[in-house]
Amino acid sequence: MRYPLRYAAYEWMKEKKSATDDDLLEALNKNGSKCSPDELDKLLMQLEILGLITIRWVSKDKRRIEFQERPTEEPRMPRIRE
């Protein structure tokens, strides 16, 4: 069974916390997944829409990708009416 490219990118970003798009593309291709720059753009857009990463332009051709830490939610206690 092949590991989906989106999950591989998410797990790699979760470990690294921040990287450039070139670093991520190189890591995905080194991992055995064949990823083109167009596929990378698509999966980065999906992850950003889901709120798992943020993307910022560093220069004209380079982007910085950062993993978004999700705060753990505290359980809500029901209000007691007096």
Gaussian input, Z-matrix of N, CA and C with variables (Angstrom, degrees):
# hf/3-21g

backbone

0 1
 N
 C     1     B1
 C     2     B2     1     A1
 N     3     B3     2     A2     1     D1
 C     4     B4     3     A3     2     D2
 C     5     B5     4     A4     3     D3
 N     6     B6     5     A5     4     D4
 C     7     B7     6     A6     5     D5
 C     8     B8     7     A7     6     D6
 N     9     B9     8     A8     7     D7
 C    10    B10     9     A9     8     D8
 C    11    B11    10    A10     9     D9
 N    12    B12    11    A11    10    D10
 C    13    B13    12    A12    11    D11
 C    14    B14    13    A13    12    D12
 N    15    B15    14    A14    13    D13
 C    16    B16    15    A15    14    D14
 C    17    B17    16    A16    15    D15
 N    18    B18    17    A17    16    D16
 C    19    B19    18    A18    17    D17
 C    20    B20    19    A19    18    D18
 N    21    B21    20    A20    19    D19
 C    22    B22    21    A21    20    D20
 C    23    B23    22    A22    21    D21
 N    24    B24    23    A23    22    D22
 C    25    B25    24    A24    23    D23
 C    26    B26    25    A25    24    D24
 N    27    B27    26    A26    25    D25
 C    28    B28    27    A27    26    D26
 C    29    B29    28    A28    27    D27
 N    30    B30    29    A29    28    D28
 C    31    B31    30    A30    29    D29
 C    32    B32    31    A31    30    D30
 N    33    B33    32    A32    31    D31
 C    34    B34    33    A33    32    D32
 C    35    B35    34    A34    33    D33
 N    36    B36    35    A35    34    D34
 C    37    B37    36    A36    35    D35
 C    38    B38    37    A37    36    D36
 N    39    B39    38    A38    37    D37
 C    40    B40    39    A39    38    D38
 C    41    B41    40    A40    39    D39
 N    42    B42    41    A41    40    D40
 C    43    B43    42    A42    41    D41
 C    44    B44    43    A43    42    D42
 N    45    B45    44    A44    43    D43
 C    46    B46    45    A45    44    D44
 C    47    B47    46    A46    45    D45
 N    48    B48    47    A47    46    D46
 C    49    B49    48    A48    47    D47
 C    50    B50    49    A49    48    D48
 N    51    B51    50    A50    49    D49
 C    52    B52    51    A51    50    D50
 C    53    B53    52    A52    51    D51
 N    54    B54    53    A53    52    D52
 C    55    B55    54    A54    53    D53
 C    56    B56    55    A55    54    D54
 N    57    B57    56    A56    55    D55
 C    58    B58    57    A57    56    D56
 C    59    B59    58    A58    57    D57
 N    60    B60    59    A59    58    D58
 C    61    B61    60    A60    59    D59
 C    62    B62    61    A61    60    D60
 N    63    B63    62    A62    61    D61
 C    64    B64    63    A63    62    D62
 C    65    B65    64    A64    63    D63
 N    66    B66    65    A65    64    D64
 C    67    B67    66    A66    65    D65
 C    68    B68    67    A67    66    D66
 N    69    B69    68    A68    67    D67
 C    70    B70    69    A69    68    D68
 C    71    B71    70    A70    69    D69
 N    72    B72    71    A71    70    D70
 C    73    B73    72    A72    71    D71
 C    74    B74    73    A73    72    D72
 N    75    B75    74    A74    73    D73
 C    76    B76    75    A75    74    D74
 C    77    B77    76    A76    75    D75
 N    78    B78    77    A77    76    D76
 C    79    B79    78    A78    77    D77
 C    80    B80    79    A79    78    D78
 N    81    B81    80    A80    79    D79
 C    82    B82    81    A81    80    D80
 C    83    B83    82    A82    81    D81
 N    84    B84    83    A83    82    D82
 C    85    B85    84    A84    83    D83
 C    86    B86    85    A85    84    D84
 N    87    B87    86    A86    85    D85
 C    88    B88    87    A87    86    D86
 C    89    B89    88    A88    87    D87
 N    90    B90    89    A89    88    D88
 C    91    B91    90    A90    89    D89
 C    92    B92    91    A91    90    D90
 N    93    B93    92    A92    91    D91
 C    94    B94    93    A93    92    D92
 C    95    B95    94    A94    93    D93
 N    96    B96    95    A95    94    D94
 C    97    B97    96    A96    95    D95
 C    98    B98    97    A97    96    D96
 N    99    B99    98    A98    97    D97
 C   100   B100    99    A99    98    D98
 C   101   B101   100   A100    99    D99
 N   102   B102   101   A101   100   D100
 C   103   B103   102   A102   101   D101
 C   104   B104   103   A103   102   D102
 N   105   B105   104   A104   103   D103
 C   106   B106   105   A105   104   D104
 C   107   B107   106   A106   105   D105
 N   108   B108   107   A107   106   D106
 C   109   B109   108   A108   107   D107
 C   110   B110   109   A109   108   D108
 N   111   B111   110   A110   109   D109
 C   112   B112   111   A111   110   D110
 C   113   B113   112   A112   111   D111
 N   114   B114   113   A113   112   D112
 C   115   B115   114   A114   113   D113
 C   116   B116   115   A115   114   D114
 N   117   B117   116   A116   115   D115
 C   118   B118   117   A117   116   D116
 C   119   B119   118   A118   117   D117
 N   120   B120   119   A119   118   D118
 C   121   B121   120   A120   119   D119
 C   122   B122   121   A121   120   D120
 N   123   B123   122   A122   121   D121
 C   124   B124   123   A123   122   D122
 C   125   B125   124   A124   123   D123
 N   126   B126   125   A125   124   D124
 C   127   B127   126   A126   125   D125
 C   128   B128   127   A127   126   D126
 N   129   B129   128   A128   127   D127
 C   130   B130   129   A129   128   D128
 C   131   B131   130   A130   129   D129
 N   132   B132   131   A131   130   D130
 C   133   B133   132   A132   131   D131
 C   134   B134   133   A133   132   D132
 N   135   B135   134   A134   133   D133
 C   136   B136   135   A135   134   D134
 C   137   B137   136   A136   135   D135
 N   138   B138   137   A137   136   D136
 C   139   B139   138   A138   137   D137
 C   140   B140   139   A139   138   D138
 N   141   B141   140   A140   139   D139
 C   142   B142   141   A141   140   D140
 C   143   B143   142   A142   141   D141
 N   144   B144   143   A143   142   D142
 C   145   B145   144   A144   143   D143
 C   146   B146   145   A145   144   D144
 N   147   B147   146   A146   145   D145
 C   148   B148   147   A147   146   D146
 C   149   B149   148   A148   147   D147
 N   150   B150   149   A149   148   D148
 C   151   B151   150   A150   149   D149
 C   152   B152   151   A151   150   D150
 N   153   B153   152   A152   151   D151
 C   154   B154   153   A153   152   D152
 C   155   B155   154   A154   153   D153
 N   156   B156   155   A155   154   D154
 C   157   B157   156   A156   155   D155
 C   158   B158   157   A157   156   D156
 N   159   B159   158   A158   157   D157
 C   160   B160   159   A159   158   D158
 C   161   B161   160   A160   159   D159
 N   162   B162   161   A161   160   D160
 C   163   B163   162   A162   161   D161
 C   164   B164   163   A163   162   D162
 N   165   B165   164   A164   163   D163
 C   166   B166   165   A165   164   D164
 C   167   B167   166   A166   165   D165
 N   168   B168   167   A167   166   D166
 C   169   B169   168   A168   167   D167
 C   170   B170   169   A169   168   D168
 N   171   B171   170   A170   169   D169
 C   172   B172   171   A171   170   D170
 C   173   B173   172   A172   171   D171
 N   174   B174   173   A173   172   D172
 C   175   B175   174   A174   173   D173
 C   176   B176   175   A175   174   D174
 N   177   B177   176   A176   175   D175
 C   178   B178   177   A177   176   D176
 C   179   B179   178   A178   177   D177
 N   180   B180   179   A179   178   D178
 C   181   B181   180   A180   179   D179
 C   182   B182   181   A181   180   D180
 N   183   B183   182   A182   181   D181
 C   184   B184   183   A183   182   D182
 C   185   B185   184   A184   183   D183
 N   186   B186   185   A185   184   D184
 C   187   B187   186   A186   185   D185
 C   188   B188   187   A187   186   D186
 N   189   B189   188   A188   187   D187
 C   190   B190   189   A189   188   D188
 C   191   B191   190   A190   189   D189
 N   192   B192   191   A191   190   D190
 C   193   B193   192   A192   191   D191
 C   194   B194   193   A193   192   D192
 N   195   B195   194   A194   193   D193
 C   196   B196   195   A195   194   D194
 C   197   B197   196   A196   195   D195
 N   198   B198   197   A197   196   D196
 C   199   B199   198   A198   197   D197
 C   200   B200   199   A199   198   D198
 N   201   B201   200   A200   199   D199
 C   202   B202   201   A201   200   D200
 C   203   B203   202   A202   201   D201
 N   204   B204   203   A203   202   D202
 C   205   B205   204   A204   203   D203
 C   206   B206   205   A205   204   D204
 N   207   B207   206   A206   205   D205
 C   208   B208   207   A207   206   D206
 C   209   B209   208   A208   207   D207
 N   210   B210   209   A209   208   D208
 C   211   B211   210   A210   209   D209
 C   212   B212   211   A211   210   D210
 N   213   B213   212   A212   211   D211
 C   214   B214   213   A213   212   D212
 C   215   B215   214   A214   213   D213
 N   216   B216   215   A215   214   D214
 C   217   B217   216   A216   215   D215
 C   218   B218   217   A217   216   D216
 N   219   B219   218   A218   217   D217
 C   220   B220   219   A219   218   D218
 C   221   B221   220   A220   219   D219
 N   222   B222   221   A221   220   D220
 C   223   B223   222   A222   221   D221
 C   224   B224   223   A223   222   D222
 N   225   B225   224   A224   223   D223
 C   226   B226   225   A225   224   D224
 C   227   B227   226   A226   225   D225
 N   228   B228   227   A227   226   D226
 C   229   B229   228   A228   227   D227
 C   230   B230   229   A229   228   D228
 N   231   B231   230   A230   229   D229
 C   232   B232   231   A231   230   D230
 C   233   B233   232   A232   231   D231
 N   234   B234   233   A233   232   D232
 C   235   B235   234   A234   233   D233
 C   236   B236   235   A235   234   D234
 N   237   B237   236   A236   235   D235
 C   238   B238   237   A237   236   D236
 C   239   B239   238   A238   237   D237
 N   240   B240   239   A239   238   D238
 C   241   B241   240   A240   239   D239
 C   242   B242   241   A241   240   D240
 N   243   B243   242   A242   241   D241
 C   244   B244   243   A243   242   D242
 C   245   B245   244   A244   243   D243

   B1=1.4457
   B2=1.5322
   B3=1.3153
   B4=1.4635
   B5=1.5263
   B6=1.2959
   B7=1.4585
   B8=1.5251
   B9=1.3388
   B10=1.4706
   B11=1.5274
   B12=1.2966
   B13=1.4549
   B14=1.5294
   B15=1.3106
   B16=1.4679
   B17=1.5297
   B18=1.3280
   B19=1.4593
   B20=1.5246
   B21=1.3178
   B22=1.4641
   B23=1.5286
   B24=1.3341
   B25=1.4676
   B26=1.5240
   B27=1.3277
   B28=1.4695
   B29=1.5227
   B30=1.3131
   B31=1.4644
   B32=1.5267
   B33=1.3359
   B34=1.4622
   B35=1.5284
   B36=1.3481
   B37=1.4583
   B38=1.5264
   B39=1.3107
   B40=1.4625
   B41=1.5288
   B42=1.3156
   B43=1.4621
   B44=1.5259
   B45=1.3203
   B46=1.4686
   B47=1.5207
   B48=1.3313
   B49=1.4736
   B50=1.5277
   B51=1.3384
   B52=1.4580
   B53=1.5266
   B54=1.3257
   B55=1.4586
   B56=1.5239
   B57=1.3172
   B58=1.4602
   B59=1.5219
   B60=1.3188
   B61=1.4602
   B62=1.5284
   B63=1.3330
   B64=1.4687
   B65=1.5274
   B66=1.3418
   B67=1.4655
   B68=1.5302
   B69=1.3206
   B70=1.4640
   B71=1.5267
   B72=1.3140
   B73=1.4650
   B74=1.5198
   B75=1.3204
   B76=1.4602
   B77=1.5279
   B78=1.3268
   B79=1.4700
   B80=1.5221
   B81=1.3217
   B82=1.4680
   B83=1.5218
   B84=1.3214
   B85=1.4621
   B86=1.5256
   B87=1.3280
   B88=1.4575
   B89=1.5284
   B90=1.3351
   B91=1.4572
   B92=1.5315
   B93=1.3166
   B94=1.4527
   B95=1.5167
   B96=1.3166
   B97=1.4601
   B98=1.5164
   B99=1.2841
   B100=1.4592
   B101=1.5161
   B102=1.3220
   B103=1.4610
   B104=1.5206
   B105=1.3127
   B106=1.4620
   B107=1.5287
   B108=1.3119
   B109=1.4719
   B110=1.5335
   B111=1.3322
   B112=1.4647
   B113=1.5318
   B114=1.3308
   B115=1.4639
   B116=1.5216
   B117=1.3337
   B118=1.4583
   B119=1.5260
   B120=1.3316
   B121=1.4592
   B122=1.5258
   B123=1.3163
   B124=1.4669
   B125=1.5241
   B126=1.3318
   B127=1.4634
   B128=1.5241
   B129=1.3400
   B130=1.4640
   B131=1.5262
   B132=1.3268
   B133=1.4566
   B134=1.5249
   B135=1.3244
   B136=1.4637
   B137=1.5257
   B138=1.3317
   B139=1.4615
   B140=1.5275
   B141=1.3403
   B142=1.4623
   B143=1.5320
   B144=1.3165
   B145=1.4648
   B146=1.5259
   B147=1.3316
   B148=1.4577
   B149=1.5332
   B150=1.3246
   B151=1.4557
   B152=1.5157
   B153=1.3382
   B154=1.4566
   B155=1.5193
   B156=1.3335
   B157=1.4617
   B158=1.5229
   B159=1.3342
   B160=1.4660
   B161=1.5206
   B162=1.3144
   B163=1.4605
   B164=1.5202
   B165=1.3381
   B166=1.4653
   B167=1.5242
   B168=1.3112
   B169=1.4583
   B170=1.5185
   B171=1.3431
   B172=1.4591
   B173=1.5222
   B174=1.3093
   B175=1.4591
   B176=1.5214
   B177=1.3103
   B178=1.4626
   B179=1.5315
   B180=1.3236
   B181=1.4575
   B182=1.5220
   B183=1.3051
   B184=1.4628
   B185=1.5223
   B186=1.3477
   B187=1.4574
   B188=1.5232
   B189=1.3238
   B190=1.4604
   B191=1.5247
   B192=1.3189
   B193=1.4544
   B194=1.5216
   B195=1.3213
   B196=1.4616
   B197=1.5189
   B198=1.3179
   B199=1.4550
   B200=1.5238
   B201=1.3216
   B202=1.4560
   B203=1.5188
   B204=1.3146
   B205=1.4647
   B206=1.5212
   B207=1.3022
   B208=1.4614
   B209=1.5216
   B210=1.3167
   B211=1.4630
   B212=1.5259
   B213=1.3053
   B214=1.4580
   B215=1.5173
   B216=1.2972
   B217=1.4552
   B218=1.5218
   B219=1.3164
   B220=1.4487
   B221=1.5237
   B222=1.3170
   B223=1.4716
   B224=1.5244
   B225=1.2982
   B226=1.4644
   B227=1.5227
   B228=1.2949
   B229=1.4533
   B230=1.5292
   B231=1.3075
   B232=1.4665
   B233=1.5241
   B234=1.3117
   B235=1.4680
   B236=1.5159
   B237=1.2808
   B238=1.4572
   B239=1.5262
   B240=1.2946
   B241=1.4756
   B242=1.5148
   B243=1.2913
   B244=1.4646
   B245=1.4812
   A1=108.78
   A2=115.91
   A3=121.51
   A4=110.58
   A5=116.35
   A6=123.19
   A7=108.13
   A8=119.11
   A9=120.48
   A10=111.96
   A11=115.30
   A12=122.95
   A13=111.87
   A14=117.00
   A15=121.50
   A16=111.01
   A17=117.10
   A18=120.75
   A19=111.49
   A20=116.38
   A21=119.92
   A22=109.92
   A23=116.72
   A24=120.84
   A25=110.52
   A26=117.18
   A27=120.91
   A28=111.11
   A29=117.32
   A30=120.79
   A31=111.29
   A32=117.30
   A33=121.11
   A34=110.10
   A35=116.63
   A36=120.62
   A37=110.98
   A38=117.00
   A39=120.91
   A40=110.25
   A41=116.22
   A42=121.78
   A43=111.73
   A44=117.64
   A45=122.46
   A46=113.90
   A47=118.26
   A48=125.82
   A49=113.60
   A50=119.59
   A51=121.01
   A52=109.17
   A53=115.28
   A54=121.58
   A55=108.67
   A56=115.91
   A57=119.89
   A58=108.85
   A59=115.52
   A60=119.37
   A61=111.44
   A62=117.66
   A63=120.63
   A64=111.24
   A65=116.43
   A66=120.36
   A67=111.30
   A68=116.12
   A69=120.69
   A70=110.78
   A71=117.44
   A72=120.92
   A73=110.85
   A74=117.07
   A75=121.69
   A76=111.30
   A77=117.17
   A78=121.18
   A79=111.27
   A80=117.31
   A81=120.30
   A82=111.22
   A83=116.81
   A84=120.09
   A85=111.82
   A86=117.18
   A87=121.21
   A88=110.77
   A89=115.72
   A90=122.44
   A91=112.32
   A92=117.55
   A93=121.05
   A94=112.90
   A95=117.47
   A96=121.37
   A97=108.29
   A98=116.55
   A99=120.31
   A100=107.98
   A101=116.19
   A102=121.57
   A103=109.29
   A104=115.92
   A105=120.59
   A106=108.62
   A107=118.05
   A108=119.88
   A109=112.45
   A110=118.08
   A111=120.60
   A112=111.23
   A113=117.07
   A114=120.75
   A115=110.70
   A116=116.52
   A117=120.81
   A118=110.38
   A119=117.39
   A120=121.13
   A121=110.76
   A122=116.13
   A123=121.12
   A124=111.41
   A125=117.32
   A126=118.71
   A127=111.70
   A128=118.03
   A129=120.27
   A130=110.77
   A131=116.60
   A132=120.23
   A133=110.22
   A134=117.83
   A135=121.41
   A136=111.15
   A137=116.89
   A138=120.57
   A139=111.81
   A140=116.78
   A141=119.72
   A142=110.68
   A143=117.21
   A144=120.61
   A145=110.66
   A146=116.43
   A147=120.83
   A148=112.66
   A149=117.59
   A150=121.79
   A151=113.48
   A152=117.24
   A153=120.96
   A154=112.60
   A155=117.55
   A156=122.57
   A157=109.11
   A158=115.99
   A159=121.49
   A160=107.28
   A161=115.73
   A162=121.29
   A163=108.45
   A164=115.46
   A165=121.81
   A166=108.47
   A167=115.72
   A168=120.39
   A169=109.28
   A170=115.84
   A171=121.67
   A172=109.24
   A173=116.27
   A174=122.30
   A175=107.33
   A176=116.41
   A177=120.23
   A178=112.38
   A179=117.64
   A180=121.42
   A181=114.14
   A182=118.55
   A183=120.78
   A184=111.01
   A185=115.07
   A186=120.98
   A187=110.23
   A188=115.25
   A189=121.96
   A190=107.23
   A191=115.56
   A192=121.81
   A193=107.83
   A194=116.57
   A195=121.20
   A196=109.79
   A197=115.43
   A198=122.46
   A199=108.43
   A200=117.20
   A201=122.05
   A202=110.11
   A203=116.01
   A204=120.70
   A205=108.13
   A206=115.91
   A207=119.73
   A208=108.83
   A209=116.89
   A210=118.32
   A211=109.97
   A212=115.04
   A213=118.56
   A214=108.19
   A215=115.52
   A216=120.10
   A217=109.84
   A218=114.97
   A219=119.74
   A220=107.97
   A221=116.78
   A222=118.27
   A223=110.11
   A224=114.99
   A225=119.65
   A226=109.46
   A227=113.82
   A228=119.82
   A229=107.70
   A230=117.26
   A231=118.58
   A232=110.02
   A233=114.77
   A234=119.48
   A235=109.54
   A236=114.90
   A237=120.60
   A238=107.56
   A239=114.32
   A240=119.51
   A241=108.60
   A242=114.94
   A243=119.22
   A244=111.26
   D1=132.47
   D2=-178.52
   D3=-87.35
   D4=133.07
   D5=179.05
   D6=-74.74
   D7=124.29
   D8=-178.24
   D9=-58.40
   D10=140.52
   D11=-176.27
   D12=-59.75
   D13=-38.61
   D14=-179.33
   D15=-61.27
   D16=-41.89
   D17=-179.53
   D18=-71.99
   D19=-35.47
   D20=177.00
   D21=-63.51
   D22=-43.10
   D23=178.75
   D24=-65.58
   D25=-41.15
   D26=179.62
   D27=-63.69
   D28=-45.69
   D29=-179.67
   D30=-64.33
   D31=-39.31
   D32=179.02
   D33=-65.24
   D34=-42.99
   D35=179.47
   D36=-68.09
   D37=-33.76
   D38=178.46
   D39=-63.35
   D40=-36.91
   D41=179.34
   D42=-74.43
   D43=-43.60
   D44=-174.79
   D45=-83.43
   D46=-26.27
   D47=-178.14
   D48=74.69
   D49=-41.11
   D50=175.22
   D51=-155.84
   D52=148.22
   D53=-179.10
   D54=-166.25
   D55=171.60
   D56=174.40
   D57=-91.54
   D58=163.97
   D59=179.47
   D60=-64.74
   D61=-31.74
   D62=177.69
   D63=-66.39
   D64=-39.63
   D65=178.15
   D66=-63.60
   D67=-42.71
   D68=179.98
   D69=-65.80
   D70=-43.50
   D71=178.80
   D72=-61.67
   D73=-43.06
   D74=178.19
   D75=-63.25
   D76=-42.30
   D77=-179.81
   D78=-65.83
   D79=-40.06
   D80=179.38
   D81=-66.46
   D82=-41.23
   D83=179.05
   D84=-70.39
   D85=-32.92
   D86=178.60
   D87=-71.33
   D88=-28.72
   D89=-179.18
   D90=-72.06
   D91=-9.77
   D92=-179.91
   D93=106.46
   D94=-8.70
   D95=176.96
   D96=-84.66
   D97=136.02
   D98=175.27
   D99=-91.05
   D100=111.87
   D101=-176.43
   D102=-127.66
   D103=126.16
   D104=176.60
   D105=-93.88
   D106=163.08
   D107=177.41
   D108=-58.33
   D109=-34.45
   D110=178.13
   D111=-66.91
   D112=-41.12
   D113=176.91
   D114=-64.92
   D115=-38.22
   D116=178.15
   D117=-62.34
   D118=-43.52
   D119=178.46
   D120=-59.30
   D121=-42.70
   D122=-178.77
   D123=-64.72
   D124=-46.19
   D125=-178.00
   D126=-71.82
   D127=-32.24
   D128=175.16
   D129=-65.13
   D130=-38.56
   D131=177.70
   D132=-64.41
   D133=-41.54
   D134=178.74
   D135=-62.77
   D136=-44.95
   D137=-179.32
   D138=-67.40
   D139=-34.23
   D140=179.36
   D141=-71.89
   D142=-38.48
   D143=177.62
   D144=-63.14
   D145=-37.87
   D146=178.19
   D147=-73.12
   D148=-9.59
   D149=178.39
   D150=80.91
   D151=19.62
   D152=-178.01
   D153=-89.26
   D154=-23.66
   D155=179.19
   D156=-139.84
   D157=163.20
   D158=169.22
   D159=-124.40
   D160=149.21
   D161=-177.78
   D162=-125.80
   D163=132.54
   D164=177.14
   D165=-130.53
   D166=142.68
   D167=176.38
   D168=-79.72
   D169=128.43
   D170=177.30
   D171=-94.79
   D172=-43.33
   D173=175.97
   D174=-143.97
   D175=-172.45
   D176=-176.35
   D177=-59.40
   D178=-37.36
   D179=-175.15
   D180=-115.22
   D181=7.50
   D182=-175.07
   D183=-129.87
   D184=136.34
   D185=178.69
   D186=-119.65
   D187=148.72
   D188=175.30
   D189=-106.12
   D190=127.09
   D191=-178.93
   D192=-110.32
   D193=130.77
   D194=-179.77
   D195=-124.77
   D196=136.68
   D197=177.35
   D198=-75.75
   D199=134.84
   D200=179.10
   D201=-94.55
   D202=118.26
   D203=175.39
   D204=-76.40
   D205=131.02
   D206=177.08
   D207=-97.73
   D208=125.30
   D209=178.45
   D210=-68.80
   D211=143.11
   D212=178.21
   D213=-75.61
   D214=135.55
   D215=-178.22
   D216=-84.17
   D217=136.56
   D218=176.97
   D219=-82.45
   D220=140.28
   D221=178.94
   D222=-64.93
   D223=139.51
   D224=-179.78
   D225=-85.51
   D226=135.25
   D227=176.74
   D228=-93.16
   D229=138.06
   D230=177.97
   D231=-67.24
   D232=144.72
   D233=179.14
   D234=-76.78
   D235=139.22
   D236=178.73
   D237=-100.45
   D238=122.00
   D239=179.15
   D240=-87.05
   D241=136.67
   D242=179.15
   D243=-105.91

